[in-house]
Amino acid sequence: MSRVVVVGSGIAGLTAALRAHTLGHDVTVVTKSSSVASGSTPYAQGGIAAALFPDDSVEAHVADTLRAGAGLNVRDAVEALCSDGPDRVRELIARGAAFDRDGDTLARGLEAAHSSARVLHAGGDATGAELERALVAAVTAARIPVVGGAFLRDVIVEDGRAAGVSLWADGEALTIDADAVVLATGGWGQLYAHTTNPSVATGDGVAAAWRAGAMLADLEFTQFHPTALYAGDGAGAAADAGAGAFLVSEAVRGEGAVLRNAAGERFMLDVHPDAELAPRDIVARGIAVEMAAQGGRPVMLDATALGAEFLARRFPTIDAASRAAGHDWARGPLPVTPAAHYAMGGVATDTEGRTSVPGLFAVGEVACTGAHGGNRLASNSLLEGLVFAHRAAGAIDAPWAEPPAWTQRAGRVEADAATRAAGSPHPVLRAFDRDRLRALMWEAAGVHRDGARLAAAAAELAATAMPDVEAGATSGEDANLLTLARLVVAAALSREESRGAHFRSDFPLTGSGEPAHTVLLPQPTRLEVPAAC
């Protein structure tokens, strides 16, 4: 039996905790919020994809995932995701997760870039909330200890191996010793001024893993959701104080809603053969271009053809939120805009969640398994958390694999001068300001990027004073955001092409050579050294 600490309480963290507990390990869950039901999972609307139906197949799900991933998927990870997915979903059902049904069978929907209707929903558009409810109930029933209101300061490393975590809990320093640490802390959406992510998504696990000496991969790939509800002075309207911009699920477009510009024209027909059902990066960029052409005004999501009764029944959460924001979407279109939504990059892992630091696992959005490649397929995120958390828990006592094999397939490449500037010594010219950092990242490393703006952002970030991660939770979050901002910009500068969710107007074409992952090797005192593989 091993002592295991799981940091994070979304679908990945709770799945890992339950699996590890079932295998006989001594498990403790640590969560940043006061409530265990926290993070991005409860806000997930779109659903969970799995090849559960006779007219679908694992092979088709694999093919769709590879097609969306822009040539950067790690095939072993994709096959693990899609082949394990059906059994993991059945286990959720056995735990009491109430998916929507069509009579006696599971109801299913079609979403962007899927070749088959394989996406399950719960409560119409409240899938994440229902899955979180079922998992929290299971953790409570299993009497797994939960430490709430605890901010991850750092991963403790002793003799080259993860040995526990240091936390801020109720304003006090707390240490939990462990034989294995499982990071399930989610992504870094709060790097951006406009995001669908909740306020806790400050990249704490990724930054802590970096400080612990773990490899990071593909940080330049952030997925921008095409349709967040526009609020006039920001990217979207939040459903509650802890949430980000309110996301209008692409399942709405899957049911037939269309995007129109200020003139009422369906502009996506001229952008991609799949129009509104094109991959998310293409739709997001199409919207951004259209908004620029109409002076920054939002585009409109027109679902009026679906009817009031259908919209209220199929999308009750969106229906309530749109009405609360003053919109009757059954009578008129909703104003929408892109917002940072999901990080494809993160802590590099193998298919068992193992990082390059022995004893340290990463699962869910904090991890980069390579399953998503350069652009995540819709409704694969909940599935990834479920599948790889289950795998990681099963590998806790297994021999350690050094390091994730897919990161070793090519040697280093020398970073250019602009990339090196992200971490090279600069005089400190400005104090840290979170709002300024988020605005800078949106402007320079958002939907549209170019080398000049990225280089200027790198210089400004390098000249910004690093907050003290030891000074408390807020300062620690600020330190993590600045660290990740430097790394994301460095990775974006090093990729001189456009691929998947990473678009550079100065390199608008996809490179013709073998697609390469960007791997940031562990360099605790320097943030500028990327390698490609």
Secondary structure, DSSP 8 states (H G I E B T S, - for coil): --EEEEE--SHHHHHHHHHHHHTT-EEEEE-SSSSSS-SSGGG--S-EE---STT--HHHHHHHHHHHTTT---HHHHHHHHHHHHHHHHHHHHTT----EETTEE--B--TT-SS--EE-STTT-HHHHHHHHHHHHHHHTT--EE-SEEEEEEEEETTEEEEEEEEETTEEEEEE-SEEEE-----GGGSSSBSS-TT-S-HHHHHHHHTT--EE-TT-EEEEEEEE--SSSS--BSSTT--B-B--THHHHTT-EEE-TTS--GGGGT-TTGGGS-HHHHHHHHHHHHHHTTT--EEEE-GGG-HHHHHHH-HHHHHHHHHTT--TTTS-EEEEEEEEEES-EEE--TT-B-SSTTEEE-GGGEE-SSSTTS--TT-HHHHHHHHHHHHHHTTTS---SS-GGGGSS------HHHHTTTS-----B---HHHHHHHHHHHHSSSB-HHHHHHHHHHHHTB----TTS-HHHHHHHHHHHHHHHHHHHHHH--S-BTTB-BTTB-S--SS----EEE---TT-S--EEE-
